[in-house]
Amino acid sequence: MPLRRTALRLLAVCIGLVLLAAPVAARETLRVLTWPGYADRDLVQAFEKRHNVRVEVTLVSTDDALWQKLSANKGGDFDVFAANTAELERYIDQGISVPLDLAHIPNARKQQPRFRNLGAIPGITRADRVYAIPYTYSEMGLIYDRKQVKETPTSMAAMWDPRYRGRVLAYDGSTHNFTLAALLQGSKSPFRLGDGDYKRTVAKLIDLRRNVLTFYSQPEEAVELFREHRVALVFANYGNQQVRQLRKAGADIGYVIPREGALAWLDCWSVTRGARDRRLAEAWIDFTLEEAVSAALTERQGLANTIQADSSAAPSSKIIWLQPVEDSLRRAALWSRIVSGDRPGKF
């Protein structure tokens, strides 16, 4: 009998523990795939509390990494993600991105007029269905150290200048670098390279590899490298976000839009076809468009948001908005060989 009573007590304790743990286990998890600065912990916690859910944030630092994570399981590993308009095309093509129900994103009505006109923004609609909502944007200018670069650079070609060898930071992204190199070579279609363009563009990027200190991925990484290695020039893939971080770190820098123009991105939120709860994913998008949350993005990261007017925007004539490229996978494969050290004769 004592053994039976002991067993019953243990059974009761186990049942109690299961019942106590059940509410925690039952909490839904929203899986967010995004870029640095787009999902600060305090804001995530506010969303978790409001919706009684858990948010799992995964950060990426390149378009190549974003594609690898989303294409691995057709979007099934994430619910909502951030991508620039030029990249969205392949996510829609592959059925990874799904149409949104705008009725669940009422804060989109508060956006600036140019962001409410979704049909006029290339890449985010198809067959009158909306696949993404604009969130933030920036041009990719050139940052320079005022102490080392006495004359303001006028072109991105400065990154190839042998005077700065070993003191240049470039971005570790295949698509942007091929476009940038083609642009500097006078290509009229830097987003749509032909077979004949690849050889000279690869050679140009190998020259860049030989001139840089290294290629960075995240903005915080660039700040550390800048401070530790007497960097003179930085290709600002994250735009004003990097300018804000470097100045906050005490760097005496300048920031310019080169004469050939600056590539620019418009990042948007989209929902995957693997989303466990599309309504919750759309609630996340709506949350990021609240005035306080969007304002926090600008105040903390230095990035423009789509709710408030941006008085510091570069002249539209100097902005080259990203477009879908001819072959992302080909660019990525070649870029991997370039940064690995392959010589021109091997291509």
SVG drawing of the C-alpha trace seen along z (x, -y; Angstrom):
<svg xmlns="http://www.w3.org/2000/svg" viewBox="-10 -68 59 70">
<polyline fill="none" stroke="black" stroke-width="0.4" points="0.0,0.0 2.8,-2.5 4.3,-1.9 1.0,-2.4 0.4,-5.7 3.9,-6.9 3.3,-6.0 0.0,-7.9 1.7,-10.9 4.4,-10.9 1.7,-10.6 -0.2,-13.5 3.0,-15.6 3.8,-14.7 0.3,-15.7 0.6,-18.9 3.9,-19.7 2.4,-19.0 -0.6,-21.2 1.7,-24.0 3.9,-23.7 1.0,-23.5 0.3,-27.3 4.0,-28.0 4.2,-25.2 0.9,-26.4 2.3,-29.9 2.5,-30.4 5.9,-31.3 6.2,-33.9 9.4,-33.2 10.9,-36.5 13.7,-36.6 15.1,-40.1 18.1,-42.5 20.0,-44.1 18.1,-46.9 14.6,-45.8 13.5,-43.9 15.0,-45.4 14.4,-43.3 12.3,-45.8 10.0,-46.2 9.8,-42.4 8.8,-42.1 6.0,-44.6 4.6,-42.6 5.0,-39.4 3.1,-40.8 0.3,-42.3 -0.4,-39.0 0.7,-36.6 3.1,-34.9 6.8,-34.2 8.9,-35.9 11.9,-34.1 14.2,-36.5 16.8,-35.3 19.1,-37.9 20.7,-37.9 23.4,-40.1 23.3,-39.4 20.7,-38.7 22.6,-35.5 22.1,-34.3 18.4,-35.4 17.8,-33.2 19.6,-30.2 17.5,-30.3 14.1,-30.8 14.7,-28.5 16.0,-25.6 12.4,-24.6 10.3,-26.8 9.8,-29.3 8.6,-26.7 11.1,-27.7 9.9,-31.2 6.6,-33.2 7.5,-36.7 10.7,-38.2 12.2,-41.4 13.6,-41.7 14.3,-44.5 12.0,-45.0 14.6,-43.7 14.8,-40.4 11.1,-39.8 10.6,-38.7 12.2,-35.3 10.4,-34.7 7.1,-35.3 8.2,-33.2 9.1,-30.3 5.8,-30.6 7.7,-31.4 6.0,-34.8 2.2,-34.8 -0.3,-37.6 -1.2,-39.8 -4.7,-40.6 -4.4,-44.4 -7.5,-44.4 -5.1,-43.0 -2.6,-45.8 -4.5,-49.0 -1.4,-51.0 -0.4,-50.9 -3.0,-53.6 -0.7,-55.9 2.2,-55.6 3.5,-58.4 1.5,-58.7 4.3,-57.2 4.3,-54.1 0.6,-53.7 0.6,-53.6 1.6,-49.9 1.0,-49.4 3.6,-52.0 6.4,-50.2 8.1,-47.6 8.3,-44.1 5.7,-44.0 2.5,-43.4 1.5,-40.8 -1.9,-40.2 -3.4,-42.9 -2.3,-41.1 0.0,-42.6 2.9,-40.5 4.9,-43.0 4.6,-46.2 7.4,-48.9 9.2,-49.4 12.5,-51.3 14.9,-52.5 18.3,-54.0 20.8,-54.7 24.2,-53.1 26.7,-55.9 30.4,-56.2 31.8,-56.8 35.2,-58.3 37.5,-59.2 38.1,-62.9 41.6,-62.6 42.9,-60.3 40.9,-61.4 41.5,-65.2 39.4,-65.7 35.8,-64.5 35.6,-61.5 33.4,-62.0 33.1,-58.4 32.8,-54.9 35.9,-54.2 37.9,-55.5 37.5,-52.1 39.9,-50.8 42.4,-53.6 45.8,-52.1 46.4,-55.0 43.9,-53.4 45.0,-49.7 44.3,-47.8 42.2,-50.6 38.9,-50.0 35.9,-48.1 33.6,-46.7 30.4,-44.7 30.3,-40.9 27.3,-40.7 27.4,-39.2 24.4,-41.0 25.3,-44.5 29.0,-44.2 28.4,-42.9 26.0,-45.8 28.4,-48.3 31.3,-47.1 29.2,-47.1 27.9,-50.6 31.5,-51.9 32.4,-50.2 29.7,-52.3 27.1,-49.5 23.7,-50.8 22.1,-47.7 24.1,-46.9 21.2,-44.7 21.0,-42.7 24.5,-41.5 25.1,-39.6 27.5,-36.7 30.0,-39.1 29.9,-41.4 30.8,-38.8 34.5,-38.4 35.4,-42.1 33.1,-42.5 34.8,-39.6 38.2,-41.1 37.0,-44.4 35.9,-42.7 39.1,-40.8 40.9,-44.2 38.6,-45.3 39.4,-42.2 43.1,-43.1 42.5,-46.6 40.3,-46.1 41.1,-45.3 38.2,-42.9 34.5,-42.4 32.1,-43.0 28.5,-41.7 26.9,-43.5 27.0,-47.2 28.3,-46.6 31.2,-44.6 32.1,-47.5 32.2,-49.9 34.7,-47.6 36.9,-47.2 36.8,-50.9 38.0,-51.6 40.6,-48.9 42.3,-49.1 42.5,-52.8 40.0,-52.4 39.8,-55.2 36.7,-54.3 33.6,-52.2 31.0,-51.2 27.8,-51.9 25.6,-49.0 23.4,-49.9 23.5,-53.6 22.6,-56.0 22.4,-53.2 26.2,-52.9 26.7,-56.7 24.7,-56.9 26.7,-54.0 30.1,-55.3 29.4,-58.9 28.0,-57.5 31.3,-55.6 33.2,-58.9 34.4,-58.5 35.1,-61.7 33.5,-60.7 32.0,-62.2 29.3,-60.6 28.8,-61.3 26.5,-60.2 29.0,-59.6 28.7,-61.2 27.6,-58.0 24.7,-57.8 24.1,-55.6 22.4,-52.2 19.4,-52.2 17.1,-49.6 13.6,-49.6 13.1,-46.9 9.6,-45.4 7.9,-42.9 6.4,-39.7 4.7,-36.6 5.9,-33.1 3.6,-30.3 4.9,-28.3 3.5,-30.7 1.8,-28.9 -0.5,-31.8 -0.7,-34.3 -2.9,-36.6 -0.2,-36.8 2.5,-37.5 0.4,-40.3 -0.1,-41.6 3.7,-41.9 3.9,-43.9 1.1,-46.2 3.0,-46.6 6.2,-47.7 4.1,-50.4 2.9,-52.0 4.2,-55.5 6.2,-54.8 7.9,-51.7 8.7,-53.3 10.0,-56.4 12.3,-54.1 13.8,-52.7 14.8,-56.2 15.9,-57.4 18.0,-54.3 19.2,-53.2 19.2,-56.4 17.1,-54.8 14.2,-56.4 10.7,-55.0 7.6,-55.0 5.4,-56.8 7.3,-60.1 8.5,-62.3 12.3,-62.1 13.9,-65.6 17.4,-64.2 16.7,-62.0 19.2,-62.2 18.1,-63.8 16.0,-61.4 18.2,-62.1 21.2,-60.5 19.3,-57.4 19.5,-54.1 16.8,-51.8 17.8,-48.1 16.2,-45.9 16.0,-42.2 19.2,-40.8 19.7,-38.4 21.0,-35.5 21.4,-35.8 22.7,-32.2 25.4,-32.8 26.5,-36.0 26.6,-34.3 28.7,-31.4 31.2,-33.7 31.4,-36.0 32.3,-33.0 35.2,-32.2 36.3,-35.8 36.5,-36.3 38.1,-32.8 41.1,-34.1 40.6,-32.7 42.7,-34.5 41.3,-36.0 42.6,-33.2 40.4,-30.7 37.2,-32.3"/>
</svg>
